[in-house]
Amino acid sequence: FQMAICQRDTAIWGLLLLTSLVLVWLGRRRRLRALPLWAYALAAVPMAVDALTQLVGWRESTPLLRTLTGGLFGMATALLVVPLLDEGFRELREG
């Protein structure tokens, strides 16, 4: 049986999970700093360009390009969100 999967979504969620696990492990030893919002936006640009140029029909994206751009975005999402969650949970424990 064939099943359709989204290469980009798989890369986003896979790298989000892996990066989050690494950050949680590192966060036990020291406080983590969240990725600045400008860097997060910059990490989203390659994925947006890849998706939009394919959507308007200028070119066809490749599975490798979808994996790379989605993985970059997933990693950046973890680098932004996990440190913020860690900080919030530390405040709850200490407060």
C-alpha positions as CSV (number, residue, x, y, z in Angstrom):
1,F,0.0,0.0,0.0
2,Q,1.1,3.5,-0.7
3,M,0.7,6.3,1.8
4,A,1.4,9.9,1.2
5,I,3.6,11.7,3.8
6,C,4.8,15.2,3.8
7,Q,8.6,15.2,3.8
8,R,8.8,18.8,5.2
9,D,6.4,18.1,8.1
10,T,8.3,14.9,8.9
11,A,11.5,16.8,9.1
12,I,10.0,19.6,11.1
13,W,8.6,17.3,13.8
14,G,11.6,15.0,13.8
15,L,14.1,17.7,14.3
16,L,11.8,19.5,16.8
17,L,11.7,16.3,18.9
18,L,15.5,15.5,18.6
19,T,16.6,19.1,19.3
20,S,14.1,19.3,22.2
21,L,15.5,16.1,23.8
22,V,19.1,17.4,23.5
23,L,18.1,20.8,25.0
24,V,16.3,19.2,27.9
25,W,19.4,17.1,28.6
26,L,21.7,20.2,28.4
27,G,19.3,22.2,30.5
28,R,19.9,20.0,33.5
29,R,23.4,21.4,33.7
30,R,22.9,25.0,32.9
31,R,20.3,27.6,32.0
32,L,19.4,27.8,28.3
33,R,19.0,31.0,26.3
34,A,16.2,31.2,23.8
35,L,16.9,31.9,20.2
36,P,16.3,35.5,19.3
37,L,13.1,36.2,17.4
38,W,15.1,37.7,14.5
39,A,17.1,34.4,14.2
40,Y,13.9,32.4,14.3
41,A,12.4,34.4,11.5
42,L,15.6,34.1,9.5
43,A,15.4,30.3,9.9
44,A,11.9,30.2,8.5
45,V,12.9,32.1,5.3
46,P,14.4,29.1,3.4
47,M,11.3,27.0,4.0
48,A,9.0,29.9,3.0
49,V,11.0,30.5,-0.2
50,D,11.0,26.8,-1.1
51,A,7.3,26.4,-0.4
52,L,6.2,29.6,-2.1
53,T,8.3,29.1,-5.3
54,Q,6.8,25.6,-5.6
55,L,3.3,26.8,-4.9
56,V,3.4,29.5,-7.7
57,G,4.9,27.0,-10.1
58,W,8.3,28.5,-10.6
59,R,10.0,25.2,-9.9
60,E,9.6,21.8,-8.3
61,S,11.0,21.3,-4.8
62,T,13.0,18.1,-4.1
63,P,12.7,15.8,-1.1
64,L,16.2,16.7,0.1
65,L,15.4,20.5,0.0
66,R,12.1,19.9,1.8
67,T,13.9,17.9,4.5
68,L,16.7,20.5,4.9
69,T,14.4,23.5,5.1
70,G,11.9,21.7,7.3
71,G,14.6,20.4,9.6
72,L,16.1,23.9,10.0
73,F,12.7,25.3,11.0
74,G,12.0,22.4,13.4
75,M,15.4,22.9,15.1
76,A,14.9,26.7,15.3
77,T,11.5,26.1,16.9
78,A,13.0,23.9,19.6
79,L,15.8,26.5,20.2
80,L,13.1,29.2,20.7
81,V,10.5,27.3,22.7
82,V,12.3,24.9,25.0
83,P,14.4,27.5,26.8
84,L,11.3,29.6,27.3
85,L,9.5,26.6,28.8
86,D,12.5,25.8,31.0
87,E,12.5,29.3,32.3
88,G,8.8,29.3,33.1
89,F,9.0,25.9,34.9
90,R,12.0,27.1,36.9
91,E,10.0,30.1,38.0
92,L,7.1,27.9,39.1
93,R,9.4,25.6,41.1
94,E,11.2,28.5,42.8
95,G,8.2,30.8,43.2
